[in-house]
Amino acid sequence: MNDNVLWLNKLVPKHILLNDADVESTLGPLNVIKTQLPKILLKDPALKALDTEAKPGDVVEIHRVSESAGANKAYRIVVEE
């Protein structure tokens, strides 16, 4: 395994590329549409570590853990620039 990938996995929260069905079931109850999500650039190093290649318009779920806030999920829409 590439040393850069090992380093990235320790410091960067887990990123998961959602399919269209997951996007609907996740964002629907929140009354949020994809275009309202914060953006993440396609060239972001965390996206390069995904198993599947991201493209503009995809939604990424980010799993964060902190001692003070506990575990939470954030959502970002992939954009080129």
SELO-560711 format. One record per atom (N, C-alpha, C, CB): residue number from 1; residue in three letters; atom name; x negated, y, z negated. Coordinates in steps of 0.05 Angstrom, whole numbers. Last residue first. Glycine has a CB too. Example, Ala and Ser with C-alpha at 12.3 -4.5 7.8 and 13.67 -1.06 7.14 Angstrom:
2
num:residuo:atomo:c1:c2:c3
2:Ser:N:-257:-45:-142
2:Ser:CA:-273:-21:-143
2:Ser:C:-258:1:-157
2:Ser:CB:-282:-12:-114
1:Ala:N:-264:-114:-156
1:Ala:CA:-246:-90:-156
1:Ala:C:-264:-66:-156
1:Ala:CB:-226:-89:-181
This chain:
81
num:residuo:atomo:c1:c2:c3
81:Glu:N:291:471:198
81:Glu:CA:278:495:188
81:Glu:C:296:512:172
81:Glu:CB:267:511:211
80:Glu:N:321:422:197
80:Glu:CA:295:424:210
80:Glu:C:279:448:199
80:Glu:CB:298:426:240
79:Val:N:351:392:138
79:Val:CA:351:412:160
79:Val:C:323:413:172
79:Val:CB:359:441:149
78:Val:N:393:351:100
78:Val:CA:368:354:114
78:Val:C:371:374:137
78:Val:CB:359:326:125
77:Ile:N:423:370:39
77:Ile:CA:427:364:67
77:Ile:C:401:370:81
77:Ile:CB:450:382:79
76:Arg:N:424:339:-26
76:Arg:CA:412:359:-7
76:Arg:C:419:350:21
76:Arg:CB:381:361:-11
75:Tyr:N:443:330:-93
75:Tyr:CA:447:324:-65
75:Tyr:C:437:346:-48
75:Tyr:CB:477:319:-59
74:Ala:N:424:297:-154
74:Ala:CA:427:322:-138
74:Ala:C:430:313:-109
74:Ala:CB:402:341:-142
73:Lys:N:438:268:-217
73:Lys:CA:435:265:-188
73:Lys:C:440:292:-175
73:Lys:CB:455:244:-176
72:Asn:N:405:253:-279
72:Asn:CA:425:266:-263
72:Asn:C:419:262:-233
72:Asn:CB:426:296:-269
71:Ala:N:389:235:-346
71:Ala:CA:389:228:-318
71:Ala:C:411:244:-303
71:Ala:CB:393:197:-313
70:Gly:N:367:286:-392
70:Gly:CA:374:258:-386
70:Gly:C:373:253:-356
70:Gly:CB:403:251:-396
69:Ala:N:350:335:-408
69:Ala:CA:376:334:-394
69:Ala:C:385:305:-388
69:Ala:CB:374:349:-368
68:Ser:N:301:325:-436
68:Ser:CA:321:343:-447
68:Ser:C:349:340:-434
68:Ser:CB:312:372:-444
67:Glu:N:271:289:-405
67:Glu:CA:276:283:-434
67:Glu:C:299:300:-445
67:Glu:CB:251:288:-450
66:Ser:N:298:272:-341
66:Ser:CA:283:289:-359
66:Ser:C:290:283:-388
66:Ser:CB:287:320:-352
65:Val:N:303:249:-276
65:Val:CA:305:241:-304
65:Val:C:287:261:-320
65:Val:CB:295:212:-309
64:Arg:N:340:246:-215
64:Arg:CA:321:260:-233
64:Arg:C:325:251:-261
64:Arg:CB:323:290:-230
63:His:N:350:226:-151
63:His:CA:354:218:-179
63:His:C:332:230:-196
63:His:CB:353:186:-181
62:Ile:N:383:252:-96
62:Ile:CA:358:254:-112
62:Ile:C:364:247:-141
62:Ile:CB:345:282:-109
61:Glu:N:407:236:-34
61:Glu:CA:413:236:-62
61:Glu:C:387:235:-77
61:Glu:CB:432:212:-70
60:Val:N:416:270:27
60:Val:CA:397:256:10
60:Val:C:406:259:-19
60:Val:CB:368:266:13
59:Val:N:447:268:89
59:Val:CA:449:276:61
59:Val:C:431:258:45
59:Val:CB:479:275:51
58:Asp:N:433:294:155
58:Asp:CA:435:272:136
58:Asp:C:437:284:107
58:Asp:CB:411:253:138
57:Gly:N:422:339:185
57:Gly:CA:451:333:180
57:Gly:C:454:310:160
57:Gly:CB:464:327:205
56:Pro:N:364:314:217
56:Pro:CA:381:337:209
56:Pro:C:410:330:206
56:Pro:CB:377:360:229
55:Lys:N:344:250:191
55:Lys:CA:348:269:213
55:Lys:C:365:292:203
55:Lys:CB:360:254:238
54:Ala:N:298:202:163
54:Ala:CA:319:222:160
54:Ala:C:320:240:185
54:Ala:CB:315:240:135
53:Glu:N:284:134:170
53:Glu:CA:277:161:179
53:Glu:C:301:180:177
53:Glu:CB:267:161:208
52:Thr:N:281:93:113
52:Thr:CA:294:100:137
52:Thr:C:288:129:145
52:Thr:CB:325:96:135
51:Asp:N:249:94:67
51:Asp:CA:248:71:84
51:Asp:C:260:76:112
51:Asp:CB:263:47:71
50:Leu:N:214:156:52
50:Leu:CA:239:140:54
50:Leu:C:234:116:72
50:Leu:CB:262:157:64
49:Ala:N:171:189:54
49:Ala:CA:168:165:39
49:Ala:C:192:147:40
49:Ala:CB:161:171:11
48:Lys:N:189:235:79
48:Lys:CA:171:218:94
48:Lys:C:167:191:80
48:Lys:CB:144:231:99
47:Leu:N:215:260:39
47:Leu:CA:231:247:60
47:Leu:C:214:229:77
47:Leu:CB:244:269:78
46:Ala:N:174:282:10
46:Ala:CA:190:262:-3
46:Ala:C:207:247:18
46:Ala:CB:209:274:-24
45:Pro:N:152:322:43
45:Pro:CA:138:297:39
45:Pro:C:155:275:26
45:Pro:CB:113:302:22
44:Asp:N:193:354:90
44:Asp:CA:188:350:62
44:Asp:C:174:323:58
44:Asp:CB:214:352:45
43:Lys:N:210:363:142
43:Lys:CA:182:358:138
43:Lys:C:174:354:108
43:Lys:CB:166:381:150
42:Leu:N:263:376:135
42:Leu:CA:257:350:148
42:Leu:C:228:343:143
42:Leu:CB:263:351:177
41:Leu:N:280:408:74
41:Leu:CA:268:408:101
41:Leu:C:260:380:110
41:Leu:CB:243:426:100
40:Ile:N:343:412:46
40:Ile:CA:316:401:43
40:Ile:C:304:399:71
40:Ile:CB:317:372:28
39:Lys:N:392:457:17
39:Lys:CA:378:445:40
39:Lys:C:351:433:31
39:Lys:CB:372:466:61
38:Pro:N:454:448:-19
38:Pro:CA:427:460:-16
38:Pro:C:412:445:6
38:Pro:CB:412:460:-43
37:Leu:N:519:441:13
37:Leu:CA:496:431:-3
37:Leu:C:471:447:1
37:Leu:CB:491:402:5
36:Gln:N:557:457:47
36:Gln:CA:555:473:22
36:Gln:C:531:464:5
36:Gln:CB:580:470:6
35:Thr:N:559:421:88
35:Thr:CA:547:447:94
35:Thr:C:544:464:69
35:Thr:CB:564:462:115
34:Lys:N:588:377:66
34:Lys:CA:559:376:70
34:Lys:C:546:403:74
34:Lys:CB:554:359:94
33:Ile:N:634:400:15
33:Ile:CA:628:391:42
33:Ile:C:598:393:46
33:Ile:CB:644:407:63
32:Val:N:667:382:-45
32:Val:CA:644:395:-33
32:Val:C:641:383:-5
32:Val:CB:617:390:-49
31:Asn:N:699:359:-85
31:Asn:CA:709:380:-68
31:Asn:C:687:397:-55
31:Asn:CB:728:399:-84
30:Leu:N:683:314:-111
30:Leu:CA:671:339:-120
30:Leu:C:682:364:-105
30:Leu:CB:641:338:-118
29:Pro:N:706:273:-82
29:Pro:CA:716:279:-109
29:Pro:C:706:305:-121
29:Pro:CB:710:257:-128
28:Gly:N:671:278:-35
28:Gly:CA:700:282:-34
28:Gly:C:711:289:-62
28:Gly:CB:713:258:-24
27:Leu:N:618:262:-44
27:Leu:CA:624:291:-43
27:Leu:C:654:297:-44
27:Leu:CB:613:303:-18
26:Thr:N:623:205:-45
26:Thr:CA:608:220:-66
26:Thr:C:617:249:-67
26:Thr:CB:579:219:-61
25:Ser:N:651:188:-1
25:Ser:CA:659:179:-28
25:Ser:C:646:194:-50
25:Ser:CB:654:149:-31
24:Glu:N:621:213:41
24:Glu:CA:650:219:36
24:Glu:C:658:211:8
24:Glu:CB:667:204:57
23:Val:N:571:189:34
23:Val:CA:573:218:32
23:Val:C:602:225:26
23:Val:CB:564:231:59
22:Asp:N:582:135:43
22:Asp:CA:573:143:16
22:Asp:C:576:173:13
22:Asp:CB:544:135:12
21:Ala:N:595:138:97
21:Ala:CA:615:129:78
21:Ala:C:608:137:50
21:Ala:CB:618:98:79
20:Asp:N:546:154:120
20:Asp:CA:569:171:122
20:Asp:C:591:164:102
20:Asp:CB:581:170:150
19:Asn:N:492:140:73
19:Asn:CA:506:136:98
19:Asn:C:531:153:97
19:Asn:CB:512:106:104
18:Leu:N:436:175:44
18:Leu:CA:464:165:42
18:Leu:C:475:161:70
18:Leu:CB:481:184:26
17:Leu:N:373:161:22
17:Leu:CA:388:171:45
17:Leu:C:415:158:44
17:Leu:CB:373:165:72
16:Ile:N:344:179:-39
16:Ile:CA:359:159:-25
16:Ile:C:375:172:-2
16:Ile:CB:378:143:-44
15:His:N:288:189:-79
15:His:CA:305:200:-58
15:His:C:318:177:-43
15:His:CB:288:219:-39
14:Lys:N:264:197:-145
14:Lys:CA:274:178:-125
14:Lys:C:293:192:-105
14:Lys:CB:287:153:-138
13:Pro:N:217:251:-155
13:Pro:CA:241:235:-162
13:Pro:C:249:218:-139
13:Pro:CB:264:254:-170
12:Val:N:146:245:-155
12:Val:CA:170:255:-141
12:Val:C:194:238:-149
12:Val:CB:166:254:-110
11:Leu:N:105:218:-181
11:Leu:CA:110:246:-187
11:Leu:C:136:257:-175
11:Leu:CB:87:262:-177
10:Lys:N:102:165:-166
10:Lys:CA:100:171:-194
10:Lys:C:109:200:-200
10:Lys:CB:72:167:-203
9:Asn:N:106:165:-110
9:Asn:CA:127:152:-125
9:Asn:C:126:159:-155
9:Asn:CB:124:122:-122
8:Leu:N:58:191:-95
8:Leu:CA:83:204:-90
8:Leu:C:105:192:-107
8:Leu:CB:91:202:-61
7:Trp:N:20:152:-108
7:Trp:CA:19:177:-121
7:Trp:C:46:191:-119
7:Trp:CB:-3:195:-110
6:Leu:N:35:112:-70
6:Leu:CA:35:106:-99
6:Leu:C:36:132:-115
6:Leu:CB:10:90:-107
5:Val:N:26:140:-23
5:Val:CA:53:132:-29
5:Val:C:55:125:-59
5:Val:CB:61:107:-12
4:Asn:N:-30:146:-24
4:Asn:CA:-13:170:-24
4:Asn:C:16:163:-32
4:Asn:CB:-13:184:3
3:Asp:N:-49:94:-19
3:Asp:CA:-52:108:-45
3:Asp:C:-34:132:-47
3:Asp:CB:-81:116:-49
2:Asn:N:-9:45:13
2:Asn:CA:-23:70:16
2:Asn:C:-25:84:-12
2:Asn:CB:-10:88:37
1:Met:N:-17:-24:0
1:Met:CA:0:0:0
1:Met:C:-18:25:0
1:Met:CB:19:0:-24
